[in-house]
Protein backbone atom coordinates (compact mmCIF):
# COMPACT_ATOMS: atom_id res chain seq x y z
CA UNK A 1 0.00 0.00 0.00
CA UNK A 2 1.39 3.39 -0.97
CA UNK A 3 1.88 6.16 1.56
CA UNK A 4 2.20 9.80 0.61
CA UNK A 5 3.99 12.63 2.40
CA UNK A 6 4.17 16.27 1.37
CA UNK A 7 7.67 17.53 0.49
CA UNK A 8 6.80 21.22 0.14
CA UNK A 9 3.71 23.37 0.45
CA UNK A 10 2.11 23.89 -3.00
CA UNK A 11 0.49 26.90 -4.59
CA UNK A 12 -3.04 25.51 -4.86
CA UNK A 13 -5.31 26.03 -7.87
CA UNK A 14 -8.82 27.33 -7.16
CA UNK A 15 -10.28 23.81 -7.15
CA UNK A 16 -8.25 22.86 -4.06
CA UNK A 17 -8.57 26.14 -2.12
CA UNK A 18 -10.98 24.83 0.48
CA UNK A 19 -10.19 24.38 4.16
CA UNK A 20 -10.64 20.60 3.94
CA UNK A 21 -7.77 20.40 1.43
CA UNK A 22 -5.57 22.66 3.55
CA UNK A 23 -6.15 20.47 6.61
CA UNK A 24 -5.30 17.38 4.60
CA UNK A 25 -2.12 19.03 3.30
CA UNK A 26 -1.22 19.93 6.88
CA UNK A 27 -1.62 16.26 7.87
CA UNK A 28 0.47 15.18 4.87
CA UNK A 29 3.23 17.60 5.84
CA UNK A 30 3.47 15.99 9.28
CA UNK A 31 3.07 12.28 8.51
CA UNK A 32 2.73 9.82 5.67
CA UNK A 33 -0.83 8.76 4.88
CA UNK A 34 -2.36 6.23 2.49
CA UNK A 35 -5.39 7.05 0.33
CA UNK A 36 -7.82 5.41 2.75
CA UNK A 37 -6.48 7.45 5.67
CA UNK A 38 -6.73 10.65 3.64
CA UNK A 39 -10.34 9.83 2.76
CA UNK A 40 -11.17 8.96 6.37
CA UNK A 41 -9.48 12.01 7.94
CA UNK A 42 -10.77 14.59 5.47
CA UNK A 43 -14.20 13.28 4.55
CA UNK A 44 -13.41 13.93 0.88
CA UNK A 45 -14.61 11.46 -1.73
CA UNK A 46 -12.13 8.94 -3.10
CA UNK A 47 -12.16 10.77 -6.44
CA UNK A 48 -11.28 14.08 -4.74
CA UNK A 49 -8.42 12.45 -2.81
CA UNK A 50 -7.09 10.88 -6.03
CA UNK A 51 -7.36 14.23 -7.83
CA UNK A 52 -5.30 15.90 -5.10
CA UNK A 53 -2.71 13.10 -5.20
CA UNK A 54 -2.52 13.40 -8.99
CA UNK A 55 -2.04 17.19 -8.79
CA UNK A 56 0.66 16.92 -6.11
CA UNK A 57 2.43 14.11 -7.99
CA UNK A 58 2.43 16.12 -11.21
CA UNK A 59 4.04 19.01 -9.30
CA UNK A 60 6.56 16.55 -7.78
CA UNK A 61 5.55 17.55 -4.26
CA UNK A 62 4.84 14.08 -2.89
CA UNK A 63 7.21 11.56 -1.38
CA UNK A 64 5.77 8.10 -2.11
CA UNK A 65 6.74 5.05 -0.04
CA UNK A 66 5.44 1.51 0.22
CA UNK A 67 3.89 0.57 3.55
CA UNK A 68 4.84 -2.96 4.63
CA UNK A 69 1.94 -5.39 4.66
CA UNK A 70 0.57 -6.07 8.12
CA UNK A 71 -0.21 -9.73 8.70
CA UNK A 72 -3.46 -10.15 10.56
CA UNK A 73 -3.73 -12.77 13.25
CA UNK A 74 -6.31 -14.58 11.12
CA UNK A 75 -3.76 -15.16 8.32
CA UNK A 76 -0.98 -16.14 10.71
CA UNK A 77 -2.01 -19.83 11.15
CA UNK A 78 -2.12 -20.26 7.36
CA UNK A 79 1.39 -18.79 6.97
CA UNK A 80 3.01 -20.67 9.86
CA UNK A 81 3.64 -23.96 7.96
CA UNK A 82 5.32 -22.00 5.14
CA UNK A 83 7.62 -20.29 7.60
CA UNK A 84 8.46 -23.56 9.35
CA UNK A 85 9.39 -25.24 6.06
CA UNK A 86 11.82 -22.44 5.28
CA UNK A 87 13.58 -22.77 8.63
PDB file as gemmi writes it, atoms N, CA and C in Angstrom:
CRYST1    1.000    1.000    1.000  90.00  90.00  90.00 P 1                      
ATOM      1  N   UNK A   1       0.838  -1.159   0.000  1.00  0.00           N  
ATOM      2  CA  UNK A   1       0.000   0.000   0.000  1.00  0.00           C  
ATOM      3  C   UNK A   1       0.898   1.243   0.000  1.00  0.00           C  
ATOM      4  N   UNK A   2       0.577   2.177  -0.854  1.00  0.00           N  
ATOM      5  CA  UNK A   2       1.387   3.391  -0.973  1.00  0.00           C  
ATOM      6  C   UNK A   2       1.022   4.398   0.111  1.00  0.00           C  
ATOM      7  N   UNK A   3       2.056   5.059   0.621  1.00  0.00           N  
ATOM      8  CA  UNK A   3       1.882   6.160   1.560  1.00  0.00           C  
ATOM      9  C   UNK A   3       2.439   7.420   0.923  1.00  0.00           C  
ATOM     10  N   UNK A   4       1.801   8.525   1.201  1.00  0.00           N  
ATOM     11  CA  UNK A   4       2.197   9.796   0.606  1.00  0.00           C  
ATOM     12  C   UNK A   4       2.540  10.792   1.711  1.00  0.00           C  
ATOM     13  N   UNK A   5       3.594  11.559   1.474  1.00  0.00           N  
ATOM     14  CA  UNK A   5       3.987  12.625   2.400  1.00  0.00           C  
ATOM     15  C   UNK A   5       4.353  13.860   1.586  1.00  0.00           C  
ATOM     16  N   UNK A   6       3.945  15.007   2.071  1.00  0.00           N  
ATOM     17  CA  UNK A   6       4.167  16.266   1.367  1.00  0.00           C  
ATOM     18  C   UNK A   6       5.607  16.730   1.560  1.00  0.00           C  
ATOM     19  N   UNK A   7       6.284  17.033   0.442  1.00  0.00           N  
ATOM     20  CA  UNK A   7       7.670  17.527   0.494  1.00  0.00           C  
ATOM     21  C   UNK A   7       7.723  19.032   0.708  1.00  0.00           C  
ATOM     22  N   UNK A   8       6.828  19.762   0.051  1.00  0.00           N  
ATOM     23  CA  UNK A   8       6.799  21.224   0.137  1.00  0.00           C  
ATOM     24  C   UNK A   8       5.358  21.697  -0.032  1.00  0.00           C  
ATOM     25  N   UNK A   9       5.071  22.840   0.531  1.00  0.00           N  
ATOM     26  CA  UNK A   9       3.707  23.369   0.452  1.00  0.00           C  
ATOM     27  C   UNK A   9       3.459  23.912  -0.953  1.00  0.00           C  
ATOM     28  N   UNK A  10       2.370  23.468  -1.613  1.00  0.00           N  
ATOM     29  CA  UNK A  10       2.109  23.892  -2.998  1.00  0.00           C  
ATOM     30  C   UNK A  10       1.317  25.192  -3.086  1.00  0.00           C  
ATOM     31  N   UNK A  11       1.396  25.802  -4.242  1.00  0.00           N  
ATOM     32  CA  UNK A  11       0.488  26.897  -4.593  1.00  0.00           C  
ATOM     33  C   UNK A  11      -0.744  26.208  -5.177  1.00  0.00           C  
ATOM     34  N   UNK A  12      -1.857  26.278  -4.478  1.00  0.00           N  
ATOM     35  CA  UNK A  12      -3.039  25.511  -4.862  1.00  0.00           C  
ATOM     36  C   UNK A  12      -3.869  26.217  -5.926  1.00  0.00           C  
ATOM     37  N   UNK A  13      -4.358  25.455  -6.917  1.00  0.00           N  
ATOM     38  CA  UNK A  13      -5.315  26.028  -7.867  1.00  0.00           C  
ATOM     39  C   UNK A  13      -6.660  26.238  -7.156  1.00  0.00           C  
ATOM     40  N   UNK A  14      -7.535  26.977  -7.772  1.00  0.00           N  
ATOM     41  CA  UNK A  14      -8.822  27.330  -7.159  1.00  0.00           C  
ATOM     42  C   UNK A  14      -9.627  26.108  -6.724  1.00  0.00           C  
ATOM     43  N   UNK A  15      -9.516  25.025  -7.459  1.00  0.00           N  
ATOM     44  CA  UNK A  15     -10.277  23.806  -7.152  1.00  0.00           C  
ATOM     45  C   UNK A  15      -9.951  23.279  -5.756  1.00  0.00           C  
ATOM     46  N   UNK A  16      -8.697  23.414  -5.334  1.00  0.00           N  
ATOM     47  CA  UNK A  16      -8.245  22.859  -4.058  1.00  0.00           C  
ATOM     48  C   UNK A  16      -8.123  23.905  -2.951  1.00  0.00           C  
ATOM     49  N   UNK A  17      -8.700  25.079  -3.126  1.00  0.00           N  
ATOM     50  CA  UNK A  17      -8.572  26.140  -2.122  1.00  0.00           C  
ATOM     51  C   UNK A  17      -9.722  26.125  -1.120  1.00  0.00           C  
ATOM     52  N   UNK A  18      -9.991  24.961  -0.587  1.00  0.00           N  
ATOM     53  CA  UNK A  18     -10.985  24.828   0.480  1.00  0.00           C  
ATOM     54  C   UNK A  18     -10.257  24.385   1.740  1.00  0.00           C  
ATOM     55  N   UNK A  19     -10.847  24.674   2.880  1.00  0.00           N  
ATOM     56  CA  UNK A  19     -10.194  24.381   4.159  1.00  0.00           C  
ATOM     57  C   UNK A  19      -9.934  22.883   4.337  1.00  0.00           C  
ATOM     58  N   UNK A  20     -10.812  22.048   3.801  1.00  0.00           N  
ATOM     59  CA  UNK A  20     -10.640  20.600   3.942  1.00  0.00           C  
ATOM     60  C   UNK A  20      -9.346  20.137   3.257  1.00  0.00           C  
ATOM     61  N   UNK A  21      -9.016  20.739   2.122  1.00  0.00           N  
ATOM     62  CA  UNK A  21      -7.771  20.397   1.429  1.00  0.00           C  
ATOM     63  C   UNK A  21      -6.561  20.915   2.208  1.00  0.00           C  
ATOM     64  N   UNK A  22      -6.692  22.101   2.768  1.00  0.00           N  
ATOM     65  CA  UNK A  22      -5.574  22.664   3.546  1.00  0.00           C  
ATOM     66  C   UNK A  22      -5.294  21.824   4.788  1.00  0.00           C  
ATOM     67  N   UNK A  23      -6.338  21.348   5.438  1.00  0.00           N  
ATOM     68  CA  UNK A  23      -6.153  20.471   6.608  1.00  0.00           C  
ATOM     69  C   UNK A  23      -5.481  19.170   6.201  1.00  0.00           C  
ATOM     70  N   UNK A  24      -5.906  18.619   5.081  1.00  0.00           N  
ATOM     71  CA  UNK A  24      -5.299  17.383   4.598  1.00  0.00           C  
ATOM     72  C   UNK A  24      -3.830  17.604   4.245  1.00  0.00           C  
ATOM     73  N   UNK A  25      -3.520  18.717   3.616  1.00  0.00           N  
ATOM     74  CA  UNK A  25      -2.124  19.034   3.303  1.00  0.00           C  
ATOM     75  C   UNK A  25      -1.306  19.216   4.578  1.00  0.00           C  
ATOM     76  N   UNK A  26      -1.899  19.790   5.592  1.00  0.00           N  
ATOM     77  CA  UNK A  26      -1.218  19.935   6.876  1.00  0.00           C  
ATOM     78  C   UNK A  26      -0.895  18.561   7.464  1.00  0.00           C  
ATOM     79  N   UNK A  27      -1.864  17.636   7.403  1.00  0.00           N  
ATOM     80  CA  UNK A  27      -1.617  16.262   7.870  1.00  0.00           C  
ATOM     81  C   UNK A  27      -0.505  15.606   7.065  1.00  0.00           C  
ATOM     82  N   UNK A  28      -0.543  15.791   5.744  1.00  0.00           N  
ATOM     83  CA  UNK A  28       0.469  15.183   4.873  1.00  0.00           C  
ATOM     84  C   UNK A  28       1.856  15.769   5.105  1.00  0.00           C  
ATOM     85  N   UNK A  29       1.919  16.994   5.573  1.00  0.00           N  
ATOM     86  CA  UNK A  29       3.227  17.598   5.835  1.00  0.00           C  
ATOM     87  C   UNK A  29       3.835  17.060   7.129  1.00  0.00           C  
ATOM     88  N   UNK A  30       2.994  16.492   7.996  1.00  0.00           N  
ATOM     89  CA  UNK A  30       3.472  15.993   9.284  1.00  0.00           C  
ATOM     90  C   UNK A  30       3.681  14.492   9.323  1.00  0.00           C  
ATOM     91  N   UNK A  31       2.960  13.748   8.490  1.00  0.00           N  
ATOM     92  CA  UNK A  31       3.066  12.282   8.511  1.00  0.00           C  
ATOM     93  C   UNK A  31       2.662  11.714   7.162  1.00  0.00           C  
ATOM     94  N   UNK A  32       3.107  10.504   6.905  1.00  0.00           N  
ATOM     95  CA  UNK A  32       2.732   9.816   5.666  1.00  0.00           C  
ATOM     96  C   UNK A  32       1.359   9.177   5.849  1.00  0.00           C  
ATOM     97  N   UNK A  33       0.519   9.313   4.840  1.00  0.00           N  
ATOM     98  CA  UNK A  33      -0.830   8.757   4.875  1.00  0.00           C  
ATOM     99  C   UNK A  33      -1.110   7.995   3.590  1.00  0.00           C  
ATOM    100  N   UNK A  34      -1.908   6.931   3.695  1.00  0.00           N  
ATOM    101  CA  UNK A  34      -2.360   6.228   2.495  1.00  0.00           C  
ATOM    102  C   UNK A  34      -3.678   6.868   2.046  1.00  0.00           C  
ATOM    103  N   UNK A  35      -4.153   6.468   0.880  1.00  0.00           N  
ATOM    104  CA  UNK A  35      -5.393   7.051   0.331  1.00  0.00           C  
ATOM    105  C   UNK A  35      -6.574   6.878   1.277  1.00  0.00           C  
ATOM    106  N   UNK A  36      -6.694   5.682   1.852  1.00  0.00           N  
ATOM    107  CA  UNK A  36      -7.825   5.414   2.745  1.00  0.00           C  
ATOM    108  C   UNK A  36      -7.789   6.324   3.968  1.00  0.00           C  
ATOM    109  N   UNK A  37      -6.604   6.558   4.513  1.00  0.00           N  
ATOM    110  CA  UNK A  37      -6.479   7.447   5.671  1.00  0.00           C  
ATOM    111  C   UNK A  37      -6.814   8.885   5.291  1.00  0.00           C  
ATOM    112  N   UNK A  38      -6.404   9.297   4.104  1.00  0.00           N  
ATOM    113  CA  UNK A  38      -6.735  10.648   3.639  1.00  0.00           C  
ATOM    114  C   UNK A  38      -8.244  10.812   3.514  1.00  0.00           C  
ATOM    115  N   UNK A  39      -8.885   9.816   2.929  1.00  0.00           N  
ATOM    116  CA  UNK A  39     -10.337   9.835   2.756  1.00  0.00           C  
ATOM    117  C   UNK A  39     -11.021   9.881   4.122  1.00  0.00           C  
ATOM    118  N   UNK A  40     -10.559   9.052   5.043  1.00  0.00           N  
ATOM    119  CA  UNK A  40     -11.168   8.964   6.368  1.00  0.00           C  
ATOM    120  C   UNK A  40     -10.972  10.253   7.166  1.00  0.00           C  
ATOM    121  N   UNK A  41      -9.778  10.808   7.158  1.00  0.00           N  
ATOM    122  CA  UNK A  41      -9.479  12.013   7.941  1.00  0.00           C  
ATOM    123  C   UNK A  41     -10.192  13.251   7.400  1.00  0.00           C  
ATOM    124  N   UNK A  42     -10.262  13.363   6.074  1.00  0.00           N  
ATOM    125  CA  UNK A  42     -10.773  14.595   5.472  1.00  0.00           C  
ATOM    126  C   UNK A  42     -12.266  14.562   5.193  1.00  0.00           C  
ATOM    127  N   UNK A  43     -12.806  13.370   4.945  1.00  0.00           N  
ATOM    128  CA  UNK A  43     -14.202  13.276   4.547  1.00  0.00           C  
ATOM    129  C   UNK A  43     -14.414  13.533   3.065  1.00  0.00           C  
ATOM    130  N   UNK A  44     -13.316  13.736   2.327  1.00  0.00           N  
ATOM    131  CA  UNK A  44     -13.411  13.926   0.879  1.00  0.00           C  
ATOM    132  C   UNK A  44     -13.761  12.604   0.206  1.00  0.00           C  
ATOM    133  N   UNK A  45     -14.326  12.679  -0.977  1.00  0.00           N  
ATOM    134  CA  UNK A  45     -14.605  11.463  -1.735  1.00  0.00           C  
ATOM    135  C   UNK A  45     -13.290  10.869  -2.228  1.00  0.00           C  
ATOM    136  N   UNK A  46     -13.329   9.596  -2.579  1.00  0.00           N  
ATOM    137  CA  UNK A  46     -12.127   8.939  -3.102  1.00  0.00           C  
ATOM    138  C   UNK A  46     -11.626   9.634  -4.364  1.00  0.00           C  
ATOM    139  N   UNK A  47     -12.549  10.077  -5.198  1.00  0.00           N  
ATOM    140  CA  UNK A  47     -12.161  10.768  -6.436  1.00  0.00           C  
ATOM    141  C   UNK A  47     -11.447  12.084  -6.126  1.00  0.00           C  
ATOM    142  N   UNK A  48     -11.925  12.812  -5.120  1.00  0.00           N  
ATOM    143  CA  UNK A  48     -11.280  14.075  -4.742  1.00  0.00           C  
ATOM    144  C   UNK A  48      -9.880  13.839  -4.177  1.00  0.00           C  
ATOM    145  N   UNK A  49      -9.741  12.793  -3.371  1.00  0.00           N  
ATOM    146  CA  UNK A  49      -8.422  12.455  -2.813  1.00  0.00           C  
ATOM    147  C   UNK A  49      -7.466  12.085  -3.941  1.00  0.00           C  
ATOM    148  N   UNK A  50      -7.939  11.269  -4.892  1.00  0.00           N  
ATOM    149  CA  UNK A  50      -7.089  10.878  -6.025  1.00  0.00           C  
ATOM    150  C   UNK A  50      -6.713  12.086  -6.881  1.00  0.00           C  
ATOM    151  N   UNK A  51      -7.647  13.019  -7.055  1.00  0.00           N  
ATOM    152  CA  UNK A  51      -7.355  14.234  -7.832  1.00  0.00           C  
ATOM    153  C   UNK A  51      -6.266  15.057  -7.149  1.00  0.00           C  
ATOM    154  N   UNK A  52      -6.326  15.169  -5.836  1.00  0.00           N  
ATOM    155  CA  UNK A  52      -5.296  15.902  -5.098  1.00  0.00           C  
ATOM    156  C   UNK A  52      -3.951  15.193  -5.207  1.00  0.00           C  
ATOM    157  N   UNK A  53      -3.953  13.871  -5.068  1.00  0.00           N  
ATOM    158  CA  UNK A  53      -2.711  13.098  -5.200  1.00  0.00           C  
ATOM    159  C   UNK A  53      -2.127  13.284  -6.596  1.00  0.00           C  
ATOM    160  N   UNK A  54      -2.983  13.234  -7.613  1.00  0.00           N  
ATOM    161  CA  UNK A  54      -2.522  13.404  -8.994  1.00  0.00           C  
ATOM    162  C   UNK A  54      -1.906  14.788  -9.188  1.00  0.00           C  
ATOM    163  N   UNK A  55      -2.559  15.826  -8.667  1.00  0.00           N  
ATOM    164  CA  UNK A  55      -2.038  17.187  -8.787  1.00  0.00           C  
ATOM    165  C   UNK A  55      -0.681  17.307  -8.094  1.00  0.00           C  
ATOM    166  N   UNK A  56      -0.586  16.813  -6.864  1.00  0.00           N  
ATOM    167  CA  UNK A  56       0.663  16.920  -6.106  1.00  0.00           C  
ATOM    168  C   UNK A  56       1.777  16.094  -6.742  1.00  0.00           C  
ATOM    169  N   UNK A  57       1.428  14.939  -7.298  1.00  0.00           N  
ATOM    170  CA  UNK A  57       2.426  14.105  -7.986  1.00  0.00           C  
ATOM    171  C   UNK A  57       2.940  14.798  -9.242  1.00  0.00           C  
ATOM    172  N   UNK A  58       2.036  15.413  -9.987  1.00  0.00           N  
ATOM    173  CA  UNK A  58       2.434  16.120 -11.207  1.00  0.00           C  
ATOM    174  C   UNK A  58       3.371  17.281 -10.885  1.00  0.00           C  
ATOM    175  N   UNK A  59       3.183  17.901  -9.735  1.00  0.00           N  
ATOM    176  CA  UNK A  59       4.039  19.010  -9.304  1.00  0.00           C  
ATOM    177  C   UNK A  59       5.303  18.516  -8.587  1.00  0.00           C  
ATOM    178  N   UNK A  60       5.426  17.194  -8.467  1.00  0.00           N  
ATOM    179  CA  UNK A  60       6.559  16.545  -7.776  1.00  0.00           C  
ATOM    180  C   UNK A  60       6.700  17.026  -6.337  1.00  0.00           C  
ATOM    181  N   UNK A  61       5.565  17.093  -5.648  1.00  0.00           N  
ATOM    182  CA  UNK A  61       5.549  17.553  -4.263  1.00  0.00           C  
ATOM    183  C   UNK A  61       5.259  16.437  -3.266  1.00  0.00           C  
ATOM    184  N   UNK A  62       5.136  15.202  -3.767  1.00  0.00           N  
ATOM    185  CA  UNK A  62       4.842  14.076  -2.886  1.00  0.00           C  
ATOM    186  C   UNK A  62       6.015  13.118  -2.805  1.00  0.00           C  
ATOM    187  N   UNK A  63       6.265  12.649  -1.600  1.00  0.00           N  
ATOM    188  CA  UNK A  63       7.213  11.556  -1.379  1.00  0.00           C  
ATOM    189  C   UNK A  63       6.363  10.296  -1.234  1.00  0.00           C  
ATOM    190  N   UNK A  64       6.579   9.320  -2.098  1.00  0.00           N  
ATOM    191  CA  UNK A  64       5.769   8.103  -2.107  1.00  0.00           C  
ATOM    192  C   UNK A  64       6.608   6.950  -1.583  1.00  0.00           C  
ATOM    193  N   UNK A  65       6.065   6.230  -0.590  1.00  0.00           N  
ATOM    194  CA  UNK A  65       6.738   5.054  -0.038  1.00  0.00           C  
ATOM    195  C   UNK A  65       5.752   3.902   0.021  1.00  0.00           C  
ATOM    196  N   UNK A  66       6.277   2.701   0.083  1.00  0.00           N  
ATOM    197  CA  UNK A  66       5.442   1.511   0.222  1.00  0.00           C  
ATOM    198  C   UNK A  66       5.336   1.147   1.695  1.00  0.00           C  
ATOM    199  N   UNK A  67       4.119   0.994   2.175  1.00  0.00           N  
ATOM    200  CA  UNK A  67       3.892   0.566   3.555  1.00  0.00           C  
ATOM    201  C   UNK A  67       3.996  -0.957   3.594  1.00  0.00           C  
ATOM    202  N   UNK A  68       4.758  -1.509   4.541  1.00  0.00           N  
ATOM    203  CA  UNK A  68       4.841  -2.965   4.627  1.00  0.00           C  
ATOM    204  C   UNK A  68       3.475  -3.560   4.975  1.00  0.00           C  
ATOM    205  N   UNK A  69       3.222  -4.725   4.423  1.00  0.00           N  
ATOM    206  CA  UNK A  69       1.943  -5.387   4.661  1.00  0.00           C  
ATOM    207  C   UNK A  69       1.881  -5.872   6.103  1.00  0.00           C  
ATOM    208  N   UNK A  70       0.771  -5.611   6.750  1.00  0.00           N  
ATOM    209  CA  UNK A  70       0.565  -6.072   8.119  1.00  0.00           C  
ATOM    210  C   UNK A  70      -0.164  -7.403   8.053  1.00  0.00           C  
ATOM    211  N   UNK A  71       0.396  -8.403   8.705  1.00  0.00           N  
ATOM    212  CA  UNK A  71      -0.212  -9.731   8.697  1.00  0.00           C  
ATOM    213  C   UNK A  71      -1.202  -9.805   9.850  1.00  0.00           C  
ATOM    214  N   UNK A  72      -2.445 -10.062   9.517  1.00  0.00           N  
ATOM    215  CA  UNK A  72      -3.462 -10.155  10.561  1.00  0.00           C  
ATOM    216  C   UNK A  72      -3.327 -11.484  11.285  1.00  0.00           C  
ATOM    217  N   UNK A  73      -3.850 -11.525  12.475  1.00  0.00           N  
ATOM    218  CA  UNK A  73      -3.734 -12.766  13.248  1.00  0.00           C  
ATOM    219  C   UNK A  73      -4.558 -13.887  12.629  1.00  0.00           C  
ATOM    220  N   UNK A  74      -5.502 -13.548  11.762  1.00  0.00           N  
ATOM    221  CA  UNK A  74      -6.310 -14.585  11.117  1.00  0.00           C  
ATOM    222  C   UNK A  74      -5.526 -15.265   9.998  1.00  0.00           C  
ATOM    223  N   UNK A  75      -4.581 -14.563   9.382  1.00  0.00           N  
ATOM    224  CA  UNK A  75      -3.759 -15.161   8.325  1.00  0.00           C  
ATOM    225  C   UNK A  75      -2.551 -15.889   8.890  1.00  0.00           C  
ATOM    226  N   UNK A  76      -2.181 -15.582  10.119  1.00  0.00           N  
ATOM    227  CA  UNK A  76      -0.980 -16.144  10.714  1.00  0.00           C  
ATOM    228  C   UNK A  76      -0.974 -17.674  10.732  1.00  0.00           C  
ATOM    229  N   UNK A  77      -2.050 -18.361  11.167  1.00  0.00           N  
ATOM    230  CA  UNK A  77      -2.013 -19.832  11.153  1.00  0.00           C  
ATOM    231  C   UNK A  77      -1.806 -20.419   9.754  1.00  0.00           C  
ATOM    232  N   UNK A  78      -2.300 -19.761   8.730  1.00  0.00           N  
ATOM    233  CA  UNK A  78      -2.119 -20.255   7.362  1.00  0.00           C  
ATOM    234  C   UNK A  78      -0.678 -20.083   6.903  1.00  0.00           C  
ATOM    235  N   UNK A  79       0.012 -19.058   7.385  1.00  0.00           N  
ATOM    236  CA  UNK A  79       1.388 -18.791   6.968  1.00  0.00           C  
ATOM    237  C   UNK A  79       2.421 -19.551   7.788  1.00  0.00           C  
ATOM    238  N   UNK A  80       2.056 -20.009   8.968  1.00  0.00           N  
ATOM    239  CA  UNK A  80       3.007 -20.667   9.860  1.00  0.00           C  
ATOM    240  C   UNK A  80       3.676 -21.888   9.230  1.00  0.00           C  
ATOM    241  N   UNK A  81       2.953 -22.811   8.576  1.00  0.00           N  
ATOM    242  CA  UNK A  81       3.635 -23.958   7.956  1.00  0.00           C  
ATOM    243  C   UNK A  81       4.661 -23.545   6.896  1.00  0.00           C  
ATOM    244  N   UNK A  82       4.375 -22.496   6.152  1.00  0.00           N  
ATOM    245  CA  UNK A  82       5.316 -22.005   5.142  1.00  0.00           C  
ATOM    246  C   UNK A  82       6.590 -21.516   5.808  1.00  0.00           C  
ATOM    247  N   UNK A  83       6.454 -20.797   6.886  1.00  0.00           N  
ATOM    248  CA  UNK A  83       7.623 -20.287   7.599  1.00  0.00           C  
ATOM    249  C   UNK A  83       8.440 -21.420   8.205  1.00  0.00           C  
ATOM    250  N   UNK A  84       7.749 -22.442   8.722  1.00  0.00           N  
ATOM    251  CA  UNK A  84       8.461 -23.557   9.353  1.00  0.00           C  
ATOM    252  C   UNK A  84       9.228 -24.376   8.317  1.00  0.00           C  
ATOM    253  N   UNK A  85       8.682 -24.507   7.112  1.00  0.00           N  
ATOM    254  CA  UNK A  85       9.385 -25.240   6.056  1.00  0.00           C  
ATOM    255  C   UNK A  85      10.657 -24.523   5.638  1.00  0.00           C  
ATOM    256  N   UNK A  86      10.633 -23.212   5.656  1.00  0.00           N  
ATOM    257  CA  UNK A  86      11.815 -22.441   5.276  1.00  0.00           C  
ATOM    258  C   UNK A  86      12.929 -22.585   6.301  1.00  0.00           C  
ATOM    259  N   UNK A  87      12.579 -22.736   7.550  1.00  0.00           N  
ATOM    260  CA  UNK A  87      13.583 -22.773   8.631  1.00  0.00           C  
ATOM    261  C   UNK A  87      14.332 -24.060   8.704  1.00  0.00           C  
TER     262      UNK A  87                                                      
END                                                                             
